[in-house]
Structure formats: C-alpha cells, structure tokens
Amino acid sequence: MKYILLATFLLMNSIFAFCQTVTFQENFESYQGFGSTLTNGWNTSSVGFKVYIRTFPGGANNKICELALTNNHRTDSLTTPELTLITGSAILSFDSRIVDSYIGTTASFSHIPTSGDALTAFLSINGGNYSQVENMLPFYPTSSAGLAFTNFSIPINSDAGAVAKVKFVAKAKPNTEWFPSFDNFVLTSNSDPTAVSRKRHSEDKIQLIPNPANQRVTILSPGGFGNKAEVEIYNILGTLVFSSSMNSGKCVTDISNFKPGIYLVKVSEGKQSAFERLVVKQ
C-alpha cells in the first residue's frame, strides 16, 4: 500500500509540474534592508510600505514588506507589479500578518482587528477599475498571542495575456497603531487549465484551500464525499502524518507543524478515493 501511494504521489507531482507554471515570485530578500524603498514595479499610495528586517518569533531575521499605521499615518495601499497571465486562470498566493508592536525588530503582539480597521485586496485587469476580491481581516489570528503568518490565495481569472494588478488597502481605526506586513508572493498560472488540472478537480471532487499553505488547509468535497469520508495526509516517503474525517463536506487541518515540502492528500469513502497534492511552505 505504501508503494502504491508513493507511485501515486510521483504521478501527481509530474502532472502538476506539467500544468502549473510559476510566473512571478517576490520575497523581498533582494532589497537593501531596514526601511528600503520599494522598487521593481511595486507601488504605494504615499510611500508608506517599505521593506524591513524583522525577526520571526523564535526564528531568524527576514525581510518583509510592512507598513507602520501610526496615529499620523492612517491609511496606505500596496500595489503589486504588473502580473501577466499566461492563461485565463491563475492564483496569487502570499503570506501576511498584522502586529501591534515590536521589541527591537521582533514582533511582540498580534493585532486584533476592531471596527474601523480595514485590510482589503482589490484586483484590476488591463488598467481597469479596482474591484474588491478579499476582505482579509477575518482570516488573521484573533488572539494577541498569534504571531504566525497567514497564507492567502487570490484567484485571478481573465483572458490569456491580460495584465493584472492586486492592491492591498490598509486602514487603521483612529488612535490605534498596527503593522500589516506581506511576504512570499507567488503567482502560479495553469499552462492548460482546461486539460489536466481542471479535469482532475472535476473527477476527484476535492479541493485544497489555500494551496500552497503554511498554517491551516481546508479540504473541501463539494458533493463528492459524505461525512463518513476519511481524510489522510502522507509525506513524500508514504508515511501517514495526519488522519481525520469529513464534517459537512470539509476538513480543516492544522499543518503548522508540518515540515516544508510536498504532501499527498487522500480522501476515501467505501470504494471511492481521490488524491490531491498539497504544498507546505515555510
């Protein structure tokens, strides 16, 4: 059984390598350091977002794009460079968190959003008007102890060759101060979305949101499996690292302790099984 899973894993990996192409990446490591002005096509409304050296709790220094929303700086926006779509189906994934304060360069408290705060993603196609695609605030930790980054995935659907931009607008409630930050942007475009990948989703009837992920992943089965379906996750060696069951057509899984890499998600019920590849990011 273990070797069958490993063979399935390798086949799935080759299919995804064929049908998905990374067309844009940005982790800000090439910027000069603390307080670096954004270049390379990035833009802000009032030059508020900059690249800072920040220390992850329990980790090493990293360069992240961040804004200090202070009492004198109430709102600002961060706009990506132009993103050219190879096909009409793409996903922009990235990591983000919001914190209240720092001790030196190390985050000390997560910010708990309140009425008057806003952090929203907007999408523009071919220079057109921006339309809202994601209200991000509900997805951040709701405890001041939660300092981990949250992984987001924004779908970008248009014609092949279209140019997209994503703008993040941050706004703070008066008399508050917090720091929204972003890192690890990846734009993945399907080289043939109607052939392999879309057909697989239709047949297998499971979806992983987000994917790639680094904290939690939701395994969805819209009509494909019932609540008795078993959910299993295997590493690249075929070792079972997680097992659970569906609840109302989904399974929310904590993967924060998973090592970065590629995993195989298996959902089964009776004689019916489906597989999907999960990418775990650092």
ROLUMTOR-307861 format. One line per 10 residues: their letters; for each residue x, y, z of N, C-alpha, C. Coordinates in steps of 0.05 Angstrom, whole numbers. Example, Ala and Ser with C-alpha at 12.3 -4.5 7.8 and 13.67 -1.06 7.14 Angstrom:
// residues 2
AS	264/-114/156/246/-90/156/264/-66/156; 257/-45/142/273/-21/143/258/1/157
// end
This chain:
// residues 282
MKYILLATFL	17/-24/0/0/0/0/17/25/0; 39/24/15/57/47/17/69/54/-10; 77/33/-25/89/37/-51/69/47/-71; 44/38/-69/23/48/-86/19/78/-82; 18/86/-57/15/114/-50/39/131/-61; 63/120/-58/86/134/-67/86/137/-98; 77/116/-112/75/118/-141/54/138/-149; 31/138/-134/10/159/-139/21/186/-135; 36/189/-113/48/215/-106/66/225/-129; 83/208/-139/102/216/-160/87/223/-186
LMNSIFAFCQ	65/208/-192/49/215/-215/35/241/-212; 24/247/-189/11/272/-184/31/295/-186; 55/291/-176/75/312/-177/83/318/-206; 85/298/-223/92/303/-251/69/317/-266; 44/310/-259/21/324/-271/21/353/-264; 26/360/-239/26/388/-231/49/403/-243; 72/390/-245/95/403/-257/89/410/-286; 72/394/-300/65/399/-327/45/422/-330; 26/422/-312/3/440/-317/5/467/-302; 25/470/-284/27/495/-268/54/508/-273
TVTFQENFES	54/534/-277/78/550/-282/79/573/-263; 101/576/-249/105/600/-232/114/623/-250; 98/644/-251/105/666/-269/114/691/-254; 113/691/-227/122/714/-212/128/706/-183; 150/715/-172/157/710/-145/170/735/-132; 164/739/-107/176/762/-93/176/756/-63; 200/754/-51/202/751/-22/217/773/-9; 225/794/-25/237/819/-15/265/815/-4; 277/791/-7/304/787/4/325/803/-11; 319/811/-36/339/825/-52/340/855/-45
YQGFGSTLTN	322/865/-29/321/893/-22/343/900/-2; 350/925/0/374/933/15/373/929/45; 350/930/57/349/926/86/328/943/99; 334/950/124/314/964/141/305/990/128; 280/992/122/269/1017/111/275/1021/81; 280/999/66/285/1001/37/260/1011/22; 264/1030/4/242/1039/-12/235/1017/-33; 209/1013/-37/201/992/-56/207/1000/-85; 217/980/-100/222/984/-129/211/960/-144; 222/955/-168/214/931/-184/184/930/-190
GWNTSSVGFK	172/953/-194/144/954/-202/124/955/-179; 134/953/-154/116/956/-131/109/986/-127; 86/991/-116/78/1019/-113/61/1022/-87; 64/1045/-75/47/1052/-52/34/1079/-56; 12/1085/-42/-2/1110/-47/12/1133/-35; 27/1129/-13/41/1152/-1/68/1143/10; 80/1123/-3/107/1113/4/108/1104/33; 86/1092/42/85/1082/70/97/1054/73; 91/1036/54/102/1009/55/131/1009/48; 147/996/64/176/993/59/184/965/66
VYIRTFPGGA	209/958/58/220/932/65/236/935/91; 229/919/111/242/920/137/255/893/144; 276/894/159/287/869/171/271/864/197; 258/841/197/242/834/221/249/806/230; 247/801/256/253/775/266/227/760/272; 225/736/260/202/719/266/205/709/295; 183/707/310/185/696/337/198/669/337; 220/666/350/234/640/351/250/634/326; 252/653/308/266/648/282/287/669/277; 297/668/252/318/686/244/307/711/231
NNKICELALT	325/730/225/316/755/212/306/749/183; 285/763/175/275/761/148/267/789/139; 268/793/113/260/819/101/231/816/92; 214/834/102/186/833/96/177/862/88; 156/863/72/144/889/65/123/896/86; 127/920/98/110/926/121/103/956/121; 81/962/134/72/990/138/67/995/167; 77/1018/177/71/1026/204/47/1045/204; 24/1035/211/-1/1051/212/-1/1065/239; 10/1089/241/12/1104/266/-11/1125/266
NNHRTDSLTT	-12/1139/288/-33/1159/291/-32/1181/270; -8/1186/259/-6/1206/238/-7/1194/210; -10/1168/208/-9/1155/182/-32/1135/182; -56/1143/174/-80/1128/178/-86/1107/157; -77/1111/133/-83/1092/111/-62/1092/90; -59/1070/76/-40/1068/54/-46/1043/38; -36/1041/14/-40/1018/-3/-14/1008/-14; -13/982/-19/9/968/-31/-1/955/-57; 12/962/-79/4/951/-105/26/934/-117; 19/911/-127/38/893/-139/48/904/-166
PELTLITGSA	70/893/-176/78/899/-204/57/887/-223; 59/893/-248/41/881/-268/45/851/-269; 23/836/-268/24/807/-269/11/798/-295; 27/788/-314/17/779/-340/8/750/-338; -17/745/-346/-28/718/-344/-21/701/-369; -9/678/-364/-3/660/-387/-29/649/-397; -47/643/-379/-74/633/-386/-95/649/-372; -119/642/-375/-141/656/-361/-146/646/-333; -128/631/-321/-131/620/-294/-105/622/-279; -105/637/-257/-80/640/-242/-87/644/-212
ILSFDSRIVD	-68/639/-195/-71/643/-166/-47/659/-156; -53/681/-142/-32/696/-128/-33/688/-98; -12/675/-89/-11/667/-61/11/684/-47; 7/689/-21/26/705/-5/21/700/24; 40/709/41/37/708/70/33/736/81; 17/738/102/13/764/114/7/761/144; 13/781/159/5/782/187/3/812/195; -10/817/218/-12/844/229/-5/843/258; 13/860/267/22/860/295/18/888/307; 17/888/334/13/913/348/39/928/353
SYIGTTASFS	60/913/359/85/927/367/109/908/364; 133/920/366/158/905/365/175/911/389; 190/891/397/212/895/416/237/892/399; 250/915/393/271/915/374/260/909/346; 268/888/333/257/880/308/239/856/310; 234/846/334/218/822/338/190/829/345; 170/818/331/142/823/336/136/814/364; 119/829/379/113/823/406/84/816/410; 65/829/396/37/823/400/22/824/373; 5/805/368/-12/805/344/-33/826/348
HIPTSGDALT	-41/840/326/-62/860/327/-89/846/324; -107/852/342/-135/842/340/-152/864/326; -161/859/302/-176/879/287/-201/888/302; -207/914/300/-231/925/312/-246/941/291; -270/950/298/-286/966/279/-271/991/272; -269/997/246/-253/1019/237/-227/1011/224; -217/986/230/-194/975/216/-203/964/189; -185/963/170/-190/950/144/-164/941/132; -165/918/120/-143/908/103/-156/891/81; -157/902/57/-173/891/36/-157/889/10
AFLSINGGNY	-161/868/-5/-148/863/-30/-166/871/-53; -156/885/-73/-171/893/-97/-156/884/-121; -171/879/-143/-159/869/-168/-166/887/-191; -146/893/-208/-150/908/-232/-140/892/-256; -156/891/-278/-148/877/-302/-144/897/-324; -120/896/-337/-114/913/-360/-119/943/-355; -112/952/-331/-114/980/-324/-141/990/-317; -160/971/-314/-188/979/-307/-191/986/-278; -215/992/-270/-221/999/-242/-215/975/-224; -207/981/-199/-202/961/-179/-229/952/-167
SQVENMLPFY	-232/925/-164/-255/914/-151/-246/896/-128; -261/896/-107/-254/881/-83/-255/851/-88; -234/836/-80/-234/808/-83/-230/793/-56; -222/807/-35/-217/794/-10/-217/814/13; -235/809/33/-233/823/59/-216/805/77; -191/814/82/-171/797/94/-173/795/125; -185/815/137/-184/817/167/-195/792/181; -217/780/171/-228/757/186/-210/733/187; -189/732/171/-172/708/170/-147/710/187; -142/733/200/-119/735/217/-125/724/245
PTSSAGLAFT	-105/716/261/-110/706/288/-125/727/304; -143/717/322/-159/734/338/-149/735/367; -124/727/371/-112/728/397/-86/743/395; -80/758/416/-55/774/416/-30/756/416; -34/730/422/-12/711/423/-5/700/395; -23/704/375/-19/692/349/-2/709/331; 24/703/328/42/719/313/51/706/287; 39/683/280/47/669/256/35/683/232; 47/679/209/37/690/184/13/672/174; -6/685/162/-28/671/149/-24/670/119
NFSIPINSDA	-29/647/107/-26/645/78/-52/651/64; -51/668/44/-74/676/28/-70/667/-1; -92/662/-15/-92/655/-43/-115/670/-57; -107/687/-76/-127/703/-91/-129/693/-120; -153/685/-129/-155/676/-157/-155/700/-175; -142/698/-198/-141/719/-218/-150/706/-244; -174/711/-253/-186/699/-276/-192/720/-298; -180/717/-321/-184/735/-344/-174/720/-369; -171/735/-390/-161/723/-415/-131/719/-414; -121/700/-429/-92/696/-431/-80/722/-443
GAVAKVKFVA	-57/730/-431/-44/754/-440/-53/779/-425; -74/777/-409/-84/800/-394/-63/808/-372; -63/833/-365/-45/844/-345/-61/851/-320; -54/839/-298/-69/843/-273/-51/857/-252; -64/872/-235/-51/884/-211/-69/879/-187; -56/873/-164/-70/870/-139/-62/892/-120; -81/905/-108/-76/927/-90/-87/920/-62; -70/924/-42/-78/919/-14/-81/946/0; -105/951/10/-110/977/23/-112/972/53; -95/985/69/-95/982/98/-105/1008/110
KAKPNTEWFP	-122/1006/130/-133/1030/143/-137/1023/173; -128/1041/190/-129/1036/219/-150/1054/232; -162/1043/252/-181/1059/269/-166/1082/282; -177/1106/284/-163/1128/297/-153/1121/325; -130/1132/332/-118/1129/358/-109/1100/363; -103/1086/341/-91/1059/344/-66/1058/327; -50/1037/331/-25/1033/315/-21/1004/311; -17/996/285/-11/968/279/5/966/254; 16/943/249/35/939/227/26/916/209; 14/921/186/8/900/167/33/894/151
SFDNFVLTSN	39/868/146/63/860/132/57/838/112; 73/836/91/69/817/69/96/804/62; 95/780/52/119/766/43/112/742/25; 132/732/10/130/707/-5/106/707/-25; 106/727/-43/87/727/-64/94/707/-86; 75/692/-95/79/673/-117/54/673/-135; 58/678/-160/36/676/-180/39/651/-195; 20/633/-194/20/607/-208/-1/608/-229; 7/602/-254/-12/601/-276/-14/574/-288; -38/565/-294/-41/538/-306/-35/540/-336
SDPTAVSRKR	-16/524/-345/-9/524/-373/-31/513/-391; -48/496/-380/-71/485/-395/-93/479/-376; -107/499/-366/-126/495/-344/-150/478/-352; -156/476/-378/-179/460/-387/-173/431/-391; -147/424/-391/-139/397/-397/-135/380/-372; -113/384/-358/-106/366/-336/-118/374/-310; -110/399/-300/-117/406/-273/-146/409/-268; -161/423/-286/-189/427/-282/-204/401/-284; -196/383/-302/-208/358/-305/-205/341/-280; -181/342/-269/-176/327/-244/-193/337/-221
HSEDKIQLIP	-197/363/-218/-214/373/-197/-242/363/-200; -251/363/-226/-278/354/-231/-282/325/-225; -262/308/-231/-265/280/-227/-260/272/-198; -240/284/-186/-233/276/-159/-251/288/-137; -263/311/-143/-283/323/-126/-272/332/-99; -246/338/-97/-235/351/-73/-219/375/-81; -218/394/-63/-203/419/-67/-188/425/-41; -164/438/-43/-149/446/-20/-147/477/-21; -155/490/1/-154/519/2/-142/528/29; -120/544/29/-104/551/5/-85/529/-1
NPANQRVTIL	-72/531/-23/-51/512/-32/-33/527/-52; -8/534/-44/7/525/-20/-4/537/6; 4/526/28/-5/535/54/17/531/75; 14/544/98/35/540/119/23/539/147; -2/544/150/-14/543/177/-38/524/178; -58/529/162/-82/512/160/-89/508/131; -101/485/126/-112/480/99/-140/468/102; -158/477/86/-185/467/86/-188/448/62; -196/423/69/-200/403/48/-230/402/42; -238/409/18/-266/411/11/-274/388/-7
SPGGFGNKAE	-299/379/-4/-310/359/-22/-339/368/-29; -342/386/-49/-368/397/-56/-385/376/-71; -398/358/-55/-415/338/-67/-402/312/-73; -376/309/-69/-362/285/-77/-362/263/-56; -359/271/-30/-358/252/-9/-376/260/14; -384/241/31/-401/247/53/-386/251/79; -400/253/101/-387/258/127/-372/234/137; -376/211/125/-361/187/133/-335/184/118; -329/202/101/-304/201/85/-280/204/103; -259/188/98/-235/190/114/-215/208/99
VEIYNILGTL	-201/225/114/-181/243/104/-153/235/114; -134/230/96/-107/222/104/-87/239/89; -66/247/103/-44/262/90/-18/246/94; -4/242/72/21/227/72/44/245/63; 68/240/74/92/255/65/103/241/40; 125/251/30/136/241/4/147/213/7; 151/203/32/161/176/36/138/156/39; 113/166/38/89/149/40/81/144/69; 92/160/88/85/157/116/60/174/123; 41/162/136/17/176/144/24/196/166
VFSSSMNSGK	17/222/161/24/243/181/-1/256/192; -25/250/181/-50/262/191/-73/244/182; -93/241/199/-118/228/192/-141/240/207; -164/242/193/-188/253/205/-211/244/188; -234/258/190/-257/252/174/-270/278/166; -286/277/145/-301/300/135/-323/308/155; -329/334/155/-351/344/171/-365/365/154; -389/360/146/-405/378/129/-390/383/103; -377/363/92/-363/365/66/-336/379/67; -325/382/91/-298/394/93/-283/384/117
CVTDISNFKP	-257/389/116/-239/382/139/-218/403/141; -218/418/163/-199/439/168/-175/427/184; -151/429/172/-128/415/183/-106/435/191; -96/432/215/-73/447/224/-47/435/214; -33/449/197/-8/438/186/16/454/195; 13/470/216/35/488/225/60/472/234; 56/446/242/79/430/250/91/413/227; 79/416/203/90/401/181/115/413/171; 135/397/163/159/408/150/152/417/122; 165/439/113/160/448/85/166/425/65
GIYLVKVSEG	149/424/45/152/403/25/126/396/12; 125/374/-2/102/365/-17/89/341/-3; 63/342/0/48/320/13/25/311/-5; 15/287/0/-7/276/-15/-31/274/3; -53/286/-5/-78/285/10/-96/264/-3; -106/245/13/-123/224/3/-150/226/18; -172/227/3/-199/226/14/-212/201/3; -223/184/21/-235/159/12/-261/154/27; -279/140/14/-305/132/25/-314/107/10; -314/85/24/-321/60/11/-300/53/-10
KQSAFERLVV	-308/48/-35/-290/42/-56/-281/66/-72; -290/90/-64/-284/115/-78/-260/129/-64; -240/137/-80/-217/151/-69/-210/174/-87; -198/195/-76/-188/218/-91/-163/228/-79; -145/239/-96/-119/248/-87/-115/277/-96; -100/292/-79/-92/319/-87/-65/325/-74; -49/340/-88/-22/347/-79/-24/372/-62; -11/372/-38/-10/395/-20/19/405/-18; 23/431/-22/49/443/-18/50/458/8; 68/451/26/70/464/51/94/483/50
KQ	90/508/56/111/528/54/121/534/82; 145/545/83/157/552/109/144/576/121
// end
